[in-house]
C-alpha cells in the first residue's frame, strides 16, 4: 500500500473492509448537521480603476465570480448515520489508538453520549475547544467562534501522548514567568486558539469545510509516531493526508464527494497516491479567493 491511499466511495463499506486493530489514529471531521447546504463561492480579483475593492497601495480591483461549490449538510437522523461508522472506527483502531471527533455546538452533546456508548465513558480523555475569531457577529446572541474536538482513547490506560512533540505557544503574560520561560513558550491547554484557513493564504484549497494544518498537525504529532497508519473517513479536502505526508505517517482517506476527490487530486499532485475506485477528472487550477455562503 502506498503511504497515502484515497478511497472514493461509501465510507461505511470501506471501513468494513479494513482489518481489525490496524489503525493508530483516526481524525474525522464529519458533517455538522447544520440543516443547510454549505456553499463556497470562488472569485478572481481583476485590476480595474472602477472596481469594488481596494488592495495593496490603494489599487482598485473588480470582483469576478468564478463559480460555487456546495454539499448537503442535512440528515434526518444524524446519530443513526454516524453510529455504525463509529463502531467500525472502534474496531479498526489498535489497542493504543485514539479517535479525534471534530464537531460543533449543534451536535456535540449528542455525539458525546453516542461515543460514550461506543468507546466507553472511561475512554473519554478531553474535549478540545478550537477557538478562532473570524466571520460575522450576530446581534441577538453571542457569536459562535469555536469548534469542539472530542478525544477518545480505545484503551484509557494505554494510548499515545507525546507531549514533547507538541508545538509551544506564547505566554499571555510573559513578564510573570521570566525571560527564559517566555522565550521557550508553553504547551497548549484544552483550548486551542488558532486562526481559520486564510481565505487568501497558500493553504487554501477552496473546499468549504477545510480545517487548518496547524490544528491537525498538533494532533498527528502528539498522538502518533512516524510510520504509523492514520485514517480520516470524512476526508474532505484531505488535510490529514497532507499532514501525514509532511510528518512521515501513512494515511487512508475516504470520501464520496467528487468535488473532494478533485480537490485532493490537485493537492496531492506531487505525492505518490494509491487512488481506489475513482477515475480522476483533472481540472486546471486558477488563483481563487473564496467566501462562505449559507
N, C-alpha and C positions, 0 to 999 in steps of 0.2 A: 504494500500500500504506500502511496506517495505520502509525504509529510503533510499534505493538505488534500483532503478528499471532500468533494462537494456533491451532495445528492439533490437532485430535483425531483420532488415527489411528496407524498403524504408522509409527514414526519413520524406518525404512529407506526406505519408499516416499516419504515427504515429502522426505527428503534427496536421493533420486534425482531429484526434480522441481525441485530448486533449481539455478540456473545456476552454472557453474564460476567460481571466483575472485571471488565477490561478498561474502563474509563477512569482517569484520575481526577478529572474536574469537569463539571458542567456549569456553563453560564448560559442562561436563557433570558431573553427579553421578549416575552410573548405579547400578543396584542393586549392593550389595556382595557378593552371593552368600554370604550368611551361612548358608544352608541352613535358615533359619527363616521363619516367617510374621511379618512385622513388624506390630505392633499398637499402637494408641494408644487408651486408654480415656479418655473425657471425663467430667468430674464437675462438678457445681454445688455450691457451698457455701451451706447454708441455716442461718440463725441458730437455734440450739437449745441451751438451757441444759444438756441432757444429751448434747450432740454429741460426736463422736470427735476433734475438732480444736480447738486453741486459736489464736485470731487476735489482732488488734490490741487492746491494752488488756485482754487476758485474756478477750475474748468467746469463747464456745463456738459451734462450728458443726458441723452434721451433713453428711456427705458423701453425695451422691445421684448414682448412676451414670446418665449420660445416654445412653451408647452407646459403641460401639467402631468404629474404622476400621482396616482392615488391608490389606496387599498381600503377595503372594508374593515372596520373595527367594531362590528356589531355581532353579538352572539346572544341567542335566546336563552341559552343555559351555559354560561361561561365555565362554571365548575365542572359540569358534565363533559365539556370539551377538554378541559385541561387535566382532569384526574387520571385517565388511562395513560396519558403521556408522562405524568409524574411517577406513576407506578413503574413504567418501563425505565424511566431515568434512575429510579432507586435500584432496579435490578442490574443495570449495566455498570453502575459505579463500583469501583473497587472498595474493599472494606475500609480503607483510609481515605476515600474520596469525599468530595464536597459538592453540593449544589448551591449555586447562587441564582436566585429568582428575582428578576428585575421587574417591578410593577409600580403602579402609582396609587394614590389615595383612594381611588374609586373601588378597587377590588382587593387591596392588600389585606384587610381584616379577614375576608372570606378565604383568601388564598392561604393565609397562615393557618387557619383552622384545618383546611384540607391538607396542607403539608405536615401538620402535627399528626394527622391520621396516617399519612403515607409513610413518613420517616420516623415518627415517634416524637412526642413533645420534648423528650430529653435530648433529641438531636438538634434542636434549635439552638444556634450559637449567638447570632447577632441579627438585629435589624439595622442595616446601614442606611443612613439618610444622605442621599446625594443632593446637595443644595446648590442652586445656581441663581443668578439674578439677571433674567433676560425676558423680554416679551411684555405683553400687555399687562396692565394693572386695573382690574375691575374696581368699581366704586361702591359696590354693595357687599363685598366680602374681602377677606384677606387674600391677596394673590397667592395662588398655589405655585410655589417655586422650589419644589423638591420631588424626587422620586424615592421609592423605597426598594432596598435590595435585601432580601431575606437569605441568610446563610444557614444551611443545614449540613451537618456532618453525618455521613452514614453511620459511623461509629463515634459517639460523642467523647469517647476516651482515646481515640486513635485517629488523628487527622493531620494533614499538612498545614503548618502555620509557620512560615519562615519570615519572621518579623525583620530580621536583619537585611532582607532583600527589599524592604519597603522604601519608597521614596520618602524624604523628610520634608516637612513644611515649616514655614517661619513661625516663631513665637509671636503672639499678638502683642505682648508687652516685653520686647527683648531686653529692656533696661532692668527688668526684675530678675533676670537669670544670669547675667554676666556675659561678657563678650565671647567666651569660649562656647558656651551652650547656644548663644544666639547665632553664632556662625555655623554651628552644626545643625541647628534646627531640631524639630521633634517629630516623632511618628504620629500619624493621624489618630483620631478617636473614631467613634462610630458615626460621626458627622463629617462628610467629605465635601468641602467647598471646592467646586471645580466648574469652570465655565462650560457651556454647551459647545458643540462643534460650531466654530465660527462660520457664519453664512458666506464669508469671503475668503476663508483660510484654505491652505493647501490640503487639509484633511478632508474637506467637504466632498462628498460623493453625489449629493443631490437626493439621497434616499430619505423619505420623510421621517423615519424614526432612528436615524443613525445616532449612536452613542459615542462619546469621545474616547480616544485611545487611552488617555490618562486614567480614566476610571477602570477600564478593562485591564490595562497593563498592571495596575496595582493588584487586582485580584489574581491575575496569572502569576505574577512574581512571588506573591506571598503564599499561595495555596497550591503551587505545583513546582516541579523541578524540570530543568531541561531534559528533553526526551520523552516527557510524559505525554499521554494522549488526552486531549481535551475535546469537548463536544458542545455545539450550540445547534439545537434543532429548531430554532426560530431565527435563522441566521441573518435575515435582512440584508444589510449592506456588507456583511462579512467582517465586522470589526474584530471579533475574536480570532478569526483566521489570520488577519494581518498582524495582530499582536503575537500569535503563536509563531508565525514565520520570523518576526523580528527577534523573538526571545528564545528561539530554539526548541519549541514544542511541536508535537504533531497535533493535527486537528481534523475533526469531522464537522462539516457544516451541512445543514439540511434546510431547504426552503421550497415552497411550492408556488412562489410568485415569480412569473417570468421576468418581471422588471428587476427583482432582487438578483436573479441569476445574471442578467445583463450587466448590472452594476458590479457584481463580483467578478465577472469576466474581464471588465476593464480594470478593476482594482488589482487583480492578480495576473495581469498580462505578462509580467516578468517573473512569475513564480511557477514552479512545476506543480500542476494541479491534476488530480485524477477526477475528471468530471463523470458523474454517473447518471444515466438515464436522461441525458439532456444534450441537445444539439444547439450550441450557442449561435445566436444571431449577432454577429459582430457589428456594432454601430460606431461610426466615427464620433469622437467626443468634441466638445466645444467648451470654451470658458463660460461658466454659468454662475449666476448668483441666485440662490433660492430664497423663497419667502413662504412661511407656513400659511395655510388657509384651512378652515374647517367649515 
